[in-house]
Amino acid sequence: MALSFHTITTNDVSKLMPIEEACHSHPWTEKTFTSCTGGRYFGEYLIQDNNILGFYVGEHVAGEATLMDICVDPAQQGSGFGKALLEQFIKQAKNLDNNKAFLEVRSKNISAQMLYINYGFIEISRRTGYYPSASGFGYEDAIVMSASL
């Protein structure tokens, strides 16, 4: 039952899209996801027993990394895989010589906020009405968080 991480390439996007779509009310398109592979982007997906459990996508520019997306298959949530993905993002961000990390999280996603806080992220800003609400009516704030690596 060993966990293994695999680098996301453009060839992997189609097999990761079902998790992207299951995790977000307004998911990335396959075209957007594909544009976030290679170059300044880095990402990995997590496998256990030939099952994809989740993935993260990061971006790095001028010593700063941004967690662009992180998803765990809804059937696998609550098992520590989000924590494993976040730890791997931080490890890879450090390996790429970044000294600061940023992310955005929906204001109503308390469990994700607690995970990020436990890894040293603090709220640095708020984007009012940034995300369309999951219900399709109204908008939800984005909390911008940062951590030193």
NUGUPA-516849 format. One line per field, with one value per residue (C-alpha): x, y, z; residue number from 1. Coordinates in steps of 0.2 Angstrom, whole numbers, plus 2048, in hexadecimal, padded with zeros to 3 digits. Example, Ala and Ser with C-alpha at 12.3 -4.5 7.8 and 13.67 -1.06 7.14 Angstrom:
BEGIN
px 83E, 844
py 7EA, 7FB
pz 827, 824
guvex 1, 2
//
This chain:
BEGIN
px 800, 80F, 80B, 814, 815, 816, 81A, 80B, 80E, 802, 7FE, 7F8, 7EB, 7DD, 7DE, 7DF, 7D0, 7C2, 7CA, 7CB, 7B9, 7B3, 7BD, 7B7, 7A7, 7B0, 7BE, 7CC, 7C9, 7D5, 7DD, 7E0, 7E7, 7F2, 7F9, 7FF, 80B, 81D, 827, 825, 817, 81B, 80F, 80D, 7FF, 7FE, 7FB, 7F8, 7F4, 7F3, 7E5, 7E7, 7E3, 7E6, 7F2, 7F9, 7FF, 80C, 814, 825, 82B, 83A, 83B, 829, 81E, 80B, 800, 7F4, 7E9, 7E8, 7DB, 7D8, 7CB, 7BB, 7BA, 7CC, 7CA, 7CD, 7DB, 7EA, 7ED, 7EB, 7F8, 804, 801, 804, 814, 81A, 816, 820, 82E, 82E, 82D, 83C, 846, 842, 84A, 83B, 83B, 828, 818, 807, 7F5, 7E3, 7D5, 7C2, 7BD, 7B1, 7BE, 7C2, 7CA, 7D6, 7DA, 7DE, 7EA, 7F3, 7F4, 7FC, 80A, 80E, 803, 7FB, 7ED, 7F5, 7E6, 7D4, 7CD, 7BB, 7AE, 7BC, 7B5, 7A3, 79A, 797, 784, 786, 77F, 78A, 79D, 7A9, 7B9, 7CA, 7D6, 7E8, 7F5, 808, 816, 828, 831
py 800, 80C, 81D, 824, 835, 837, 847, 84E, 84F, 854, 842, 840, 84E, 844, 837, 845, 84F, 843, 848, 85A, 85A, 851, 85D, 86E, 876, 880, 874, 878, 874, 866, 874, 87F, 870, 86B, 87D, 87B, 86D, 86F, 87F, 889, 87D, 86D, 860, 84E, 842, 835, 822, 814, 802, 809, 815, 828, 830, 842, 84F, 860, 86E, 87B, 88A, 891, 8A2, 8AC, 8A3, 8A2, 893, 893, 884, 886, 876, 868, 85A, 849, 83D, 840, 82E, 82F, 83F, 83F, 832, 83D, 83E, 851, 853, 847, 852, 862, 85B, 856, 867, 870, 863, 866, 879, 879, 86E, 87B, 888, 891, 89A, 89F, 896, 89D, 896, 89B, 892, 894, 89D, 88F, 881, 880, 86F, 874, 884, 87A, 86F, 87E, 886, 876, 878, 88A, 894, 8A4, 8AE, 8BE, 8C4, 8C1, 8C2, 8C7, 8BE, 8B5, 8A4, 8A0, 897, 885, 887, 893, 8A1, 8AF, 8AF, 8A9, 8B1, 8AA, 8AA, 8AD, 8A4, 8A4, 89A, 89B, 88C
pz 800, 7FC, 7F6, 7E7, 7DF, 7CC, 7C3, 7B9, 7A6, 799, 796, 7A8, 7A7, 7A0, 7AE, 7BB, 7B5, 7BD, 7CE, 7C9, 7C4, 7D4, 7E0, 7D9, 7D5, 7C7, 7C2, 7B6, 7A4, 79D, 792, 7A2, 7AB, 79C, 79C, 7AE, 7AA, 7A7, 7A6, 7B6, 7BC, 7C6, 7CD, 7D2, 7D4, 7E2, 7DF, 7EA, 7E4, 7D2, 7D7, 7D5, 7E6, 7E2, 7DB, 7DD, 7D1, 7D5, 7CD, 7D1, 7CC, 7D3, 7E3, 7E7, 7E5, 7E3, 7E6, 7D7, 7DB, 7E6, 7E6, 7EE, 7E7, 7F1, 7F5, 7FD, 807, 819, 818, 819, 806, 805, 813, 808, 7F9, 802, 80A, 7F8, 7F1, 7FF, 7FC, 7E9, 7EC, 7F7, 7EA, 7DD, 7E8, 7ED, 7FE, 7FF, 7FB, 7F7, 7F5, 7F4, 7FD, 7FD, 80D, 811, 80F, 821, 821, 813, 81D, 82C, 822, 81B, 82C, 833, 826, 82B, 81E, 825, 81D, 815, 80B, 805, 7F4, 7F6, 7EB, 7E2, 7DF, 7D8, 7E6, 7E4, 7E4, 7D5, 7DE, 7E4, 7E8, 7F5, 7FC, 7F8, 807, 801, 80C, 80C, 815, 816, 80F
guvex 1, 2, 3, 4, 5, 6, 7, 8, 9, 10, 11, 12, 13, 14, 15, 16, 17, 18, 19, 20, 21, 22, 23, 24, 25, 26, 27, 28, 29, 30, 31, 32, 33, 34, 35, 36, 37, 38, 39, 40, 41, 42, 43, 44, 45, 46, 47, 48, 49, 50, 51, 52, 53, 54, 55, 56, 57, 58, 59, 60, 61, 62, 63, 64, 65, 66, 67, 68, 69, 70, 71, 72, 73, 74, 75, 76, 77, 78, 79, 80, 81, 82, 83, 84, 85, 86, 87, 88, 89, 90, 91, 92, 93, 94, 95, 96, 97, 98, 99, 100, 101, 102, 103, 104, 105, 106, 107, 108, 109, 110, 111, 112, 113, 114, 115, 116, 117, 118, 119, 120, 121, 122, 123, 124, 125, 126, 127, 128, 129, 130, 131, 132, 133, 134, 135, 136, 137, 138, 139, 140, 141, 142, 143, 144, 145, 146, 147, 148, 149
//
